[in-house]
Amino acid sequence: MAIQCEIGSGVARATIGDAASVQVYVQLSEAPYAYGEILGARRVVDYAADGTPIGVEFLGVSGCVGLSDIPHADQIAAALSRHNIPICA
């Protein structure tokens, strides 16, 4: 299942696999990917060459998505909430 909605200049997409493996990717920009930064075991922030965050991937989501230390957390939370994807407290 894919979910799309406008958020800033990008699109929020949720790709749902089986119940044990849910992945959520939020695209913040269409700039080319240069490198990624792993935040904890299940979160990856993608960056453009100039250091601008262009996307955030949440791996192995079960129950809710954690947004601590994530760039553009307010925009991402709003997009996920519109699609009933829970945000961890």
C-alpha positions in Angstrom: 0.0 0.0 0.0 1.4 3.5 -0.8 0.2 6.7 0.8 1.0 10.1 -0.7 0.3 13.6 0.5 1.9 17.0 0.0 4.4 18.1 2.7 6.5 21.2 2.0 8.2 20.7 -1.3 8.0 16.9 -1.1 5.7 14.0 -0.7 5.1 11.7 2.3 4.9 8.0 1.3 4.3 5.1 3.5 5.1 1.6 2.1 3.5 -1.1 4.1 5.0 -4.6 4.0 3.9 -7.5 6.2 3.0 -6.7 9.8 6.5 -7.4 11.0 8.2 -5.1 8.5 6.6 -1.7 8.0 8.7 1.0 6.4 7.8 4.7 6.2 9.7 7.1 3.9 9.0 10.9 4.0 10.5 12.8 1.1 11.4 16.4 1.9 13.0 17.4 -1.3 13.7 16.1 -4.8 17.4 17.1 -4.6 19.8 14.3 -5.5 20.9 11.9 -2.7 24.5 12.3 -1.6 24.7 10.5 1.7 22.7 9.1 4.6 23.0 9.3 8.4 21.8 6.5 10.6 20.0 7.7 13.7 19.5 4.7 16.0 18.7 1.2 14.8 15.7 2.1 12.6 15.9 5.6 11.3 17.9 7.0 8.4 18.1 10.6 7.2 19.1 11.2 3.6 21.0 14.4 2.7 21.8 16.3 -0.5 25.5 17.3 -1.1 25.0 20.6 0.6 23.8 18.9 3.8 20.1 19.7 3.4 17.9 16.8 4.6 16.0 15.4 1.6 14.2 12.4 3.2 13.7 10.3 6.3 13.2 6.6 6.4 11.7 4.8 9.4 12.4 1.0 9.3 10.6 -1.8 11.2 7.8 0.5 12.4 5.5 -1.3 14.8 2.8 0.8 16.5 4.3 4.3 16.1 6.9 6.4 14.4 9.5 8.1 16.6 10.5 11.7 15.6 13.1 12.7 18.2 16.2 14.2 16.6 14.5 14.1 13.1 14.8 17.2 10.8 11.4 18.8 9.9 9.7 16.7 12.6 6.6 19.0 12.7 6.0 18.7 9.0 6.6 14.9 9.1 4.2 14.5 12.1 1.5 16.4 10.3 1.8 14.3 7.2 1.9 11.0 9.1 -1.1 12.1 11.2 -3.2 12.8 8.1 -2.8 9.1 7.2 -3.4 7.7 10.7 0.2 6.7 11.1 0.8 7.1 14.9 3.6 9.2 16.3 5.4 8.0 19.4 5.2 10.2 22.5 
